[in-house]
Amino acid sequence: MARYKMDDGTIVDTDNATKSWEEERDWNGSNHIGRSSGSQWHDQILYRSRKGRYYIEYHSREQGIMDRAEWISNRAAAMWLLENEFELPDNLKELEAQIVE
């Protein structure tokens, strides 16, 4: 469980999320690299809040960098999910045609 204060003043609790997705990791020959973060040291998890809003939780294994979370748009959530090869939830499926060519 983690709680974050968002830019709009809302507090999100990851335990209250209705769904979460961890970013995929790809092997580059030396390290596993996060597909969305592009890093071996930083991770992302996408969450859908109880109210249906999407946010990304950012984790770092680098000293001095605090974990944080930020709201993202439905379009950005759909892009993140598609990049990580997840099926889109029903409320985002209509965006797939706009994003994928």
SEKOL-457351 format. One record per residue (C-alpha): residue number from 1; residue in three letters; x, y, z. Coordinates in Angstrom, 2 decimals. Example, Ala and Ser with C-alpha at 12.3 -4.5 7.8 and 13.67 -1.06 7.14 Angstrom:
! SEKOL-457351
ATOM  1  ALA  12.30  -4.50  7.80
ATOM  2  SER  13.67  -1.06  7.14
***
This chain:
! SEKOL-457351
ATOM  1  MET  0.00  0.00  0.00
ATOM  2  ALA  1.12  3.50  -0.78
ATOM  3  ARG  -0.61  6.85  -0.55
ATOM  4  TYR  0.26  9.87  -2.64
ATOM  5  LYS  -0.95  13.46  -2.69
ATOM  6  MET  -1.73  14.34  -6.29
ATOM  7  ASP  -1.24  17.76  -7.91
ATOM  8  ASP  -4.98  18.48  -7.58
ATOM  9  GLY  -4.90  17.79  -3.82
ATOM  10  THR  -6.53  14.36  -4.07
ATOM  11  ILE  -5.02  11.56  -2.01
ATOM  12  VAL  -4.78  8.22  -3.81
ATOM  13  ASP  -4.29  4.93  -2.02
ATOM  14  THR  -2.99  2.16  -4.28
ATOM  15  ASP  -4.92  -0.41  -2.20
ATOM  16  ASN  -8.16  1.26  -3.29
ATOM  17  ALA  -7.42  0.92  -7.01
ATOM  18  THR  -9.83  -1.29  -8.95
ATOM  19  LYS  -7.09  -2.49  -11.31
ATOM  20  SER  -3.31  -2.20  -11.72
ATOM  21  TRP  -0.80  -3.10  -14.41
ATOM  22  GLU  2.99  -3.36  -14.01
ATOM  23  GLU  5.08  -2.27  -16.95
ATOM  24  GLU  6.67  -4.96  -19.07
ATOM  25  ARG  10.43  -5.37  -18.94
ATOM  26  ASP  12.63  -6.27  -21.90
ATOM  27  TRP  16.09  -7.83  -21.75
ATOM  28  ASN  18.72  -5.72  -23.54
ATOM  29  GLY  21.50  -8.28  -23.19
ATOM  30  SER  22.68  -6.86  -19.89
ATOM  31  ASN  19.65  -5.66  -17.92
ATOM  32  HIS  15.89  -5.77  -17.81
ATOM  33  ILE  14.65  -2.41  -19.06
ATOM  34  GLY  11.16  -1.08  -18.32
ATOM  35  ARG  9.20  -0.69  -21.53
ATOM  36  SER  7.54  2.57  -20.47
ATOM  37  SER  10.22  3.97  -18.18
ATOM  38  GLY  13.10  3.01  -20.48
ATOM  39  SER  15.16  2.34  -17.36
ATOM  40  GLN  16.55  -0.49  -15.28
ATOM  41  TRP  16.34  1.72  -12.18
ATOM  42  HIS  12.84  3.17  -12.47
ATOM  43  ASP  9.53  1.31  -12.63
ATOM  44  GLN  5.98  2.30  -13.48
ATOM  45  ILE  2.66  0.85  -12.41
ATOM  46  LEU  -0.61  2.06  -13.94
ATOM  47  TYR  -3.67  2.15  -11.69
ATOM  48  ARG  -7.38  2.76  -12.23
ATOM  49  SER  -8.87  4.52  -9.22
ATOM  50  ARG  -12.23  3.71  -7.65
ATOM  51  LYS  -13.66  6.68  -9.55
ATOM  52  GLY  -12.29  5.41  -12.88
ATOM  53  ARG  -9.38  7.84  -13.23
ATOM  54  TYR  -5.94  6.58  -14.25
ATOM  55  TYR  -2.63  7.35  -12.59
ATOM  56  ILE  0.94  6.12  -12.80
ATOM  57  GLU  3.00  5.29  -9.75
ATOM  58  TYR  6.72  5.88  -10.31
ATOM  59  HIS  9.23  3.85  -8.28
ATOM  60  SER  12.98  4.38  -8.21
ATOM  61  ARG  15.81  2.25  -6.92
ATOM  62  GLU  18.13  5.26  -7.01
ATOM  63  GLN  19.01  6.79  -3.67
ATOM  64  GLY  17.37  10.13  -3.04
ATOM  65  ILE  14.54  9.77  -5.56
ATOM  66  MET  11.15  9.56  -3.89
ATOM  67  ASP  8.30  7.46  -5.23
ATOM  68  ARG  5.45  9.53  -6.63
ATOM  69  ALA  2.23  9.29  -8.60
ATOM  70  GLU  0.49  11.46  -11.18
ATOM  71  TRP  -2.85  11.52  -12.94
ATOM  72  ILE  -2.82  10.75  -16.65
ATOM  73  SER  -5.47  11.13  -19.33
ATOM  74  ASN  -7.49  8.23  -20.67
ATOM  75  ARG  -5.57  8.52  -23.95
ATOM  76  ALA  -2.22  8.36  -22.13
ATOM  77  ALA  -3.46  5.35  -20.14
ATOM  78  ALA  -4.50  3.60  -23.35
ATOM  79  MET  -1.11  4.34  -24.93
ATOM  80  TRP  0.70  3.02  -21.84
ATOM  81  LEU  -1.36  -0.19  -21.83
ATOM  82  LEU  -0.88  -0.81  -25.55
ATOM  83  GLU  2.88  -0.14  -25.31
ATOM  84  ASN  3.03  -2.76  -22.57
ATOM  85  GLU  0.88  -5.20  -24.59
ATOM  86  PHE  -2.15  -5.24  -22.28
ATOM  87  GLU  -5.73  -5.49  -23.45
ATOM  88  LEU  -7.56  -2.21  -23.06
ATOM  89  PRO  -10.38  -1.99  -20.51
ATOM  90  ASP  -13.82  -1.42  -22.00
ATOM  91  ASN  -13.82  2.31  -21.24
ATOM  92  LEU  -10.59  2.80  -23.26
ATOM  93  LYS  -11.24  0.49  -26.24
ATOM  94  GLU  -12.59  3.29  -28.44
ATOM  95  LEU  -9.19  5.03  -28.25
ATOM  96  GLU  -7.29  2.13  -29.82
ATOM  97  ALA  -8.23  3.14  -33.39
ATOM  98  GLN  -6.86  6.65  -32.75
ATOM  99  ILE  -3.56  5.36  -31.32
ATOM  100  VAL  -2.61  2.29  -33.38
ATOM  101  GLU  -1.81  2.54  -37.09
***
